[in-house]
Amino acid sequence: MSERSIKPYDKPAGGWDSLKRSWQALRDEGVLTIGAGTMLRTNKVDGFDCPGCAWPDRNPNSTFEFCENGVKAVAAEITAHRVTREIFAMHTVSELAAHDDIWLEAQGRLTEPMRYDAASDRYVPIEWDAAFALIAQHLQALASPDQAAFYTSGRTSNEAAFLYQLFVREFGTNNLPDCSNLCHEASGVALTEQIGSGKGSVTLEDFEHADAIFVFGQNPGTNHPRMLGELRAAAKRGCRIVAVNPLRERGLERFAHPQSPRDMLTGSSTEIASRYFQPRIGGDLAMLIGICKLLIEADAIDHDFLNAHTLGLAELSASVRSSEWSEIEADSGLSRADIEAAAAIYRDSRATIFCWGMGITQHRRGVATIQMLMNLLLLRGNIGRPGAGPCPVRGHSNVQGDRTMGIYEKPTAEFLDRLGAEFDFAPPRAPGHDVVAAISAMHRGDIQVFIAMGGNFAAATPDTALTQAALRRCALTVHVSTKLNRSHLVHGREALILPCLGRTEVDRQASGAQSVSVEDSMSMVHLSSGMKAPASGHLLSEPAIVARMAAAALPQSRTPWLALIEDYDRIRARIARVIPGFEDFNARVRQPGGFHLAHPARQRQFPNAQAKALLLPHALIVDRGEQAQNPQLLQLMTLRSHDQYNTTIYGLDDRYRGVRGLRRVCFISSEDLARLGFKAGALVDLVSVWHDGERRVCGFTLVEYAIPAGCVASYYPETNPLVPLDHVAERAGTPASKSIPVRLVASAGDVRAS
């Protein structure tokens, strides 16, 4: 356990501290010797895809194609520690639930399927066939297929995801909530409407040709560390990098590349952001409106591109011209001079990439903000040219691929037509539930069976108390997992834990060792092949679990479920006939590095209803509601620590923000500390106030930090209880976890500064 301390970090991101933490991760998991060899097969042509983030591979033939957080993810998977039936026999579920998430993670890999026994409040072993029979029994007993929900995590392979959505639709529902509903759904909604595709259009090669790269609401130093290598290379050749983030993040300031001998031996580092703007939380939209206003009023726009490829310039122009600078400055938290400086960098760039993360998507107006980002790109023709375009940076390593494979609660008619024709059934047409709707349905009792393909649903979702109560109202909950997590302990009346192979492990089926495929954030599809012996002889692959579950639950199905998993080429052959862009899938994916899924916008083609890119105006709504009337209210954004990947918590340190040994912290400006009468180090409770009452989380240490006045930040999942289920992004349904009005209350026993 780390010693508790709060001290500003004065080194660049990366460097020797990154190597040291990587070594510690391998040591703590008991795999120091074998771990080094395993890492050398990470993200290689003949190796496995990192189970961490979705950043693409620069050179799959290089020796080192991984980062510190990739080491943590791989170490956690190849750990020497095991969760055996003896551990479950020693602890009731209630006792396990009393432990924190770090302890649960540290117990290691699950080794055999387990069933919840209510009489003893313990998980007990169950044979695989019996587990699948129990699932079939519950599914077949439902009054309607819509009484089941099937969640998907972003780590699920293309092959498993395709089989999973096929199983769910043959069962008769489109209830396919997934982790995209929690993170980048706003990106998909915004981009699909505007340019006809929900994906970014750039590739890694574009980073070599950009004159400017804007990074909005993203912290690559923690969430996508390999991205820093691209930003470092761009900065070194003179590309202007502009960071737009309420917090000062070390990875966007300076970076020492751990794979650069010069950086490591000389102590040198590279300045990443040439300009760093800190809008108030949620102020990005106003900033973007201000930049649009400046460009349009100065006529610094690409009329030839706009006339040939877009619609809506007149409406956008009228909207931004009517915006008042006093409102733009107040809502953005930036001065007009700051916005003019950002606009000048963009105006003077011949090719610009806009990157963004969940700091943009998890807002009530996330869709509007992304569409204003696209408006800006379109105004200067920054799409369909080298070095330019939108780049939403996804999280988990196949979250984009899962959506491509059909994991979506609102499938298109065209997709359903092709799926039904290929597998000779009539897919359901009614839209299903996304995550928020599924939780509500479980809470009402309308969903009785919940099956999760990976993830940690109970910890990843908002409104923790309501979500946990909803899961407990289910007749059956099922989790396909590699390691023990909080969701296993928040169970239905009956529950199963089904342990699966990880990315690093050999997946042997009837025809021999198998590979699966994944799609990264830039639409590259490539193979992933495990190399290690499985953690237990009782593990099944994700495709095998799905196929055997489907075979048990759908005895009349015409799909040859068990034959498909004998050789995953058979699954890929079916994918090739259903999903556009995957023609000749088996041959193309075996090319070194895989293949790129064509993005129409790269050829300036926009497959929406209008066949043109749309410029869509979004007016400012300068109404801060209760916060404007109550100066005690602050705007809270949730975020990850550096020793965290999504809901997986590896340790208690947040190195780049200077926090060691604790997680219940609240980052706050010096101005707000003085204004509210607190001192750094004070213990406070965070209280959010909503239409249905107050929510409170207790015992947070105040950390003075470079963040705009009126704004605070803290880690999830500890702050998830503050977010009501209906506080979501407009039109996307993504929990708006980056915009939570809170007040600070001194914790019991703490003394406020006078």
Phi, psi and omega in degrees: 000131182290147173291140183283130175197155175228110184212127182306139180271122187252012180256165174289162172296156181080222176068199184296328179296327178293317177295320179298315181293327176296315178300318180297322180298315178294320179296313183296331179271001177073028184229035185300320183284307183284339184295321181298316178295323179296318181298330180290347176260004181285130178059036177255161179303318182257019183240205185247152178282133179305133179282009180271242191277175185260016178294137184289165181270127178290312183215095183295356176259358181286163181287318185242103179234054181207171182227179180303313183286336170293321176300316179300316182294316180291317179301319179296329181279322183267012182312150176279349185276148184225141172261101183261174177299334179293323178295318178293327178291330182282335188232131168289164177297323178298321178292318177298321182294339179284344179278155179279173186292330178294318179296316180300314179300322186288348181289340173104200187279138172292148189238341180201157180295142183229147178239139179285129177251107185296327183298320181259354185056042179224156167275135180233155182296150175216144177287153182302313182300321179293324178296315180293325178295323179294318177298313180301318180301314181291317181294319182288341180274352183291147177289334180210145175302334181288359175274009175237148176230142187233102184273151179227133174270159182289351180277349184296134182290165176301317183296315179293318181297318180297314178297322183296311180293327177296314177302312184297319182284326172294328176294328172122021181217159171251024177285082183236062175297148181211175185292341173299326177300338183264345188232287190254020179302323179299325178296314181298316180296312184295311185288321180300316179295324190270318184236003174088002177214138181276006183254159172289157184256351187274161172238172178300326180300328179298330179295339178281344187245357182287139171275333179215143175231119176260132180243109184255128169055042183217144179237080186296333181301332178254317191270331180214067188303329181293340176297330180298329176298319178292317180294323177298313180297320179295316180298321182295331180267006174100004176296136177277123178249125184244120178262131177234103188201133179301326180263147167283119181246129187300323181295339177267357179260297181219149183216129171252115188287119180298342180260010177256112178305321181297312179299318186286323185275332183257350182075015180279163178208172183242132173287125184272292184277125174282334171221142182231114180252136182242084176290162171295157180303126183084002183275359182300319182300315180296320177301315181293322176298320178296318178294317177302317181300314180297315182294316183291317181292332177270001184055037179265055184230162185266090185296323181299312179296313183300317181292325184278329194233359186228164171229146171105011183297318183298317181293318178296316181300315181297321182294310185288327178296329181280350180286132181272140180297328179298322179286320179299315180295316182295319185281328180279331187079008179245154176281161175300324179298320177298314182293323176296323178295317178295319180296323180294319177298316180293316181299321185276354180273133177281335180210127187227137173252135171252118174255147173207160180228206187286349171295344175258318190284330187267052176231157177304322182253037179299318180297315179299319181295316180294321178292331174287326171302314179294322176305315181297315178300316183292326182302330180245020175067027184273056171204139182078023173223152181302137176080017185216154173136176178278143181221077172292125185262107183284168183267269185301155194291345175223026180298325178288321179296323179300318178294320177301324182283357177108008175284091184198135182281348180234068183292154177283157177297323181297317179297315181296323177300313181293319180297314181296321180293320182291323186248009171058055173208169181256101181296150176294147184253337183290137177302149178261194181268136165278188186299309183298317179294324179294319178297315178300317180294320176297319182294326177283345185092007182280341173245127184249339179237128178235121180239128183242121175270086181082182177083182181221073193303316184295332181267335185277341191265162179280178172049062193306314183297315180293318180298315181294322176296322180296315179298321182289345177275354179285150174286327181214133169238139183228131179232121173269116193213162171258331184223160179292137175213177187302325185295333178293339185261358176244086197243165173281188180297325168239153184207149177230143167245119182248108185279137183237166174293151172263174181300329186281351191257146178295129179252100185256121177242190188301325182269002180121193181294137185249157169241151172244170181238155178221160177238128182271185184296342182247026170068024170273130180250126183213166182274155175227123184234120179291157184232341185262154173296144180302151180297339179205149176288353182264002183280146172243156175285161177300314177301322180293320178297315180296313183296317181289326175296316180294318181298324179286320186277337185237070185296340180265003183296142175274352181285130180279072189305310186288329177290325180299323184274358174292332181207115186293346172301329180293323177293314182296327177296323177289320177302317182300331182271350184252321191251118179302142181097348182251019177303140181056041187304310187298322180285315186291324183287345178272356172293145179306122181085354178081212183216160182259131175283121184301136176250118185305324184295340177293337174256015181057041172247138187230097187278055171256187185297330183267351183060024176217155174288141185256130170270115189243114181285148174219116183281154172293145171239090186275079179215101182271009173056228185297330181296326179291329181272339186236100182294350177283343182279141177237160177260120182259137169242140177268153182204175178265155165273172181288336177263046184209141169231111189052238181269358179276119183251117183270336183188183187257011183257146171232080195305310187290338177263004172079020182253129178230132170083009177204155181240334182277078180234158178227115180280131188213150181283157176297325179298316181288326175302313181292317184295322184269354176080027177252163171243151174303137182096348178293151176265130180226161166259144175259125184238122174255143184241126184226181180298334183254015175116187183270152170232143186221138167236144196242154168075050180255134179274129179283130180240118178292131188209161179280089181216145183300148175301143182089358183236144174223164181218148180203164186280150165257157008276001183302329182262001178303328179299343182280349188258111178292156186298330184266010177268088190228165175293134179301130176071353180245332179077004178289132177307131183272065186281357178259009179213083184237113176289126182223160166236154181258133179234132179303130177293154181305130178093348179270151182248123177291146175293146180283000000 
